[in-house]
Amino acid sequence: MQARQLIGRKKIIIAIDGPAASGKSTTARKVAGLMGYTYIDTGAMYRSVTLKVIESGMLDEVRRSPEKVEGLVKGISIAFEGDRVLLDGRDVSGEIRDNRVAREVSFISSLKPVRDALLVMQQELGRGRGVVMDGRDIGTVVFPDAELKIFLVADARERAKRRHLELQAKSPEGFGVPDLETLEAEIVERDRVDALREHAPLKKHPDAKEIDTSRLNIEEQVAMVHDFAVQMEEGGR
């Protein structure tokens, strides 16, 4: 597949939602490249806020009094430069993928002040169309009018295997990499928290096209989403 030219084409918003390790970010990034669109990683935005809370030393305090997170997100700056994620001007691309951030991001992202602050940022970033955005509430909250909504799913064991391989690739000697059973338990718990949280829970929009990626490789799922996007650009449904 080759990248398409934007000239003379109707630009759309593509919203990709789904649980942890379902392939959202990789799929969204590759589809954006093929379409000539801008990719916005909202998961990286929530991970950046989580990292800021952890580094502030206020995680336990925020657990006791969630409203205290408001002071931390007020005036926060999150920007993207290519594949780099900048938090208040600092490159945190590697740090936000750390397992300590992964363990806390569901809690931090469930807090209303955090979601409210990032909602405004995400909607601003998505203006002008020609955008692929992935997360857990893009099609239901951030852009419910997105022309194409995708909901990716996969069984927990398969998602744990993917996360395990990802962490092993970052630590070839296996230092600090949780075992498969631990990762699967963490994913199941995160699914539960994401689905039950009060503000913007993870759920499929009625108009979303569901794709089970359990038995698909990344090229196959990218091709499916890309085909849907091309059809939508051309006025199909």
C-alpha positions in Angstrom: 0.0 0.0 0.0 1.2 3.5 -0.8 0.5 6.8 0.8 -2.4 8.6 -0.8 -2.2 12.2 -1.9 -4.5 14.7 -0.1 -5.1 17.0 -3.0 -8.7 17.0 -4.1 -9.8 14.5 -1.5 -12.3 14.8 1.3 -10.4 14.7 4.6 -12.1 12.8 7.4 -11.6 12.0 11.1 -10.8 8.4 11.9 -11.4 7.4 15.5 -9.9 4.1 16.7 -10.9 2.8 20.2 -10.3 -0.4 22.0 -8.8 -1.9 25.2 -5.1 -2.0 26.1 -2.7 -3.8 23.7 -5.4 -4.3 21.0 -3.1 -2.7 18.4 -4.7 0.7 18.4 -1.6 2.9 18.3 0.4 0.9 15.7 -2.7 0.6 13.5 -3.5 4.3 13.8 0.0 5.4 13.1 0.4 3.2 10.0 -3.1 4.1 8.7 -2.3 7.8 9.2 0.9 7.3 7.1 -0.9 5.6 4.3 -3.6 8.2 4.2 -1.3 11.2 4.5 -3.1 12.2 7.7 -1.9 13.4 11.1 -1.7 10.8 13.9 -2.5 11.8 17.4 -1.7 9.3 20.2 -4.1 10.1 23.0 -2.8 7.2 25.1 0.6 9.0 25.1 -1.2 12.1 26.4 -2.7 10.2 29.4 0.6 8.4 30.0 2.3 11.8 30.1 -0.1 13.1 32.7 0.4 9.9 34.7 4.2 10.3 34.5 3.8 13.9 35.7 1.8 12.8 38.7 4.3 10.0 39.6 7.3 12.4 39.3 5.6 15.0 41.4 5.5 12.5 44.3 1.8 13.2 44.8 0.4 9.8 43.5 -0.6 8.6 47.0 -2.1 12.0 47.8 -4.1 12.0 44.5 -5.4 8.6 45.4 -6.7 9.9 48.7 -8.0 13.2 47.3 -8.4 12.9 43.5 -9.3 16.5 43.1 -5.7 17.4 43.9 -4.7 16.3 40.4 -6.3 19.5 39.0 -3.4 21.6 40.1 -1.0 19.2 38.2 -2.8 19.3 34.9 -3.5 23.0 35.0 -1.3 24.6 32.3 0.3 21.3 31.3 1.9 21.2 27.9 1.8 18.0 25.8 3.1 18.2 22.2 4.1 15.8 19.4 7.2 16.2 17.2 7.3 13.2 14.8 7.5 10.1 17.0 8.5 12.2 20.0 6.2 13.1 22.9 7.1 16.3 24.8 5.8 16.9 28.3 6.3 20.5 29.3 9.0 20.7 26.7 10.8 17.5 27.7 11.1 14.4 25.6 9.3 11.6 27.5 8.8 9.2 24.7 10.6 6.3 26.4 9.6 7.1 30.0 5.8 7.0 29.3 6.1 3.4 28.1 7.6 2.2 31.4 5.6 -0.4 33.3 5.2 1.9 36.4 3.2 4.3 34.2 1.2 1.4 32.6 0.1 0.3 36.1 -1.2 3.7 37.1 -2.6 5.2 33.8 -6.1 3.7 34.2 -6.5 5.4 37.5 -5.2 8.7 36.4 -7.1 8.7 33.2 -10.4 8.0 35.1 -10.2 11.4 36.9 -12.5 14.0 35.6 -10.0 17.0 35.8 -7.6 14.9 33.6 -10.2 13.9 31.1 -11.6 17.4 30.9 -8.2 19.0 30.3 -7.1 16.5 27.6 -10.5 16.5 25.9 -10.0 20.2 25.0 -6.5 19.5 23.8 -7.6 16.5 21.7 -10.5 18.4 20.0 -8.2 21.3 19.2 -5.5 18.9 17.7 -8.2 17.2 15.6 -9.7 20.3 14.0 -9.3 20.6 10.3 -9.8 16.9 9.6 -7.3 14.6 8.0 -6.7 13.0 11.5 -6.3 9.5 12.9 -6.8 9.5 16.7 -6.7 6.4 19.0 -7.8 5.9 22.5 -10.7 4.6 24.6 -13.3 7.3 24.1 -12.5 9.0 20.8 -15.6 7.8 19.0 -17.9 8.2 21.9 -16.7 11.4 23.6 -13.9 13.3 21.8 -15.2 13.0 18.2 -18.7 11.3 18.3 -19.3 12.7 14.8 -16.1 11.2 13.3 -16.8 9.8 9.8 -15.1 6.5 10.5 -15.2 4.9 13.9 -13.2 1.7 14.6 -13.3 -0.5 17.7 -10.5 -3.0 18.0 -10.8 -6.0 20.3 -8.6 -9.0 21.1 -8.6 -11.7 23.8 -6.6 -10.9 27.0 -4.1 -13.6 26.6 -3.1 -12.5 23.1 -2.8 -8.9 24.3 -0.6 -10.0 27.1 1.7 -11.8 24.7 1.9 -8.6 22.6 2.8 -6.5 25.6 5.3 -9.1 26.8 7.1 -9.0 23.4 7.1 -5.2 23.4 8.7 -5.1 26.8 11.2 -7.8 25.9 12.2 -5.8 22.8 13.0 -2.8 25.1 14.9 -5.0 27.5 16.7 -7.7 25.6 18.1 -9.2 28.8 14.6 -9.4 30.3 15.5 -7.2 33.2 12.3 -5.9 34.9 9.9 -7.5 32.4 6.9 -9.0 34.2 5.9 -12.6 33.3 3.0 -13.4 31.0 0.6 -14.2 33.7 1.2 -11.0 35.5 0.7 -9.0 32.4 -2.5 -10.8 31.6 -3.8 -10.1 35.1 -2.9 -6.4 34.7 -4.7 -6.2 31.3 -7.8 -7.9 32.7 -7.9 -5.5 35.6 -7.3 -2.5 33.4 -10.2 -3.6 31.1 -12.4 -3.7 34.2 -11.4 -0.3 35.4 -11.7 1.3 31.9 -15.2 -0.2 31.4 -16.5 0.8 34.8 -15.0 4.2 35.3 -17.5 7.0 35.8 -16.1 9.4 33.3 -16.0 8.4 29.6 -15.8 4.6 30.1 -14.5 2.3 27.4 -17.4 1.3 25.2 -18.1 0.8 21.5 -20.0 3.5 19.6 -23.1 2.1 17.9 -21.7 3.2 14.5 -18.2 1.7 15.1 -16.9 -1.1 13.0 -15.6 -3.8 15.3 -12.4 -5.7 14.3 -11.2 -8.7 16.4 -7.4 -8.6 16.0 -6.7 -11.8 18.1 -5.8 -13.7 14.9 -4.7 -10.9 12.7 -1.2 -9.6 12.2 -0.6 -5.9 12.1 -0.5 -5.7 8.3 -3.9 -7.3 8.1 -5.6 -5.1 10.6 -4.0 -2.0 9.0 -5.3 -3.0 5.6 -8.8 -3.5 6.9 -8.9 -0.1 8.6 -7.3 1.6 5.5 -9.9 0.0 3.2 -12.7 1.4 5.4 -11.1 4.8 5.4 -10.7 4.9 1.6 -14.4 3.9 1.2 -15.4 6.7 3.6 -13.3 9.3 1.8 -15.1 8.3 -1.4 -18.5 8.7 0.2 -19.1 5.0 1.0 -20.4 3.6 4.3 
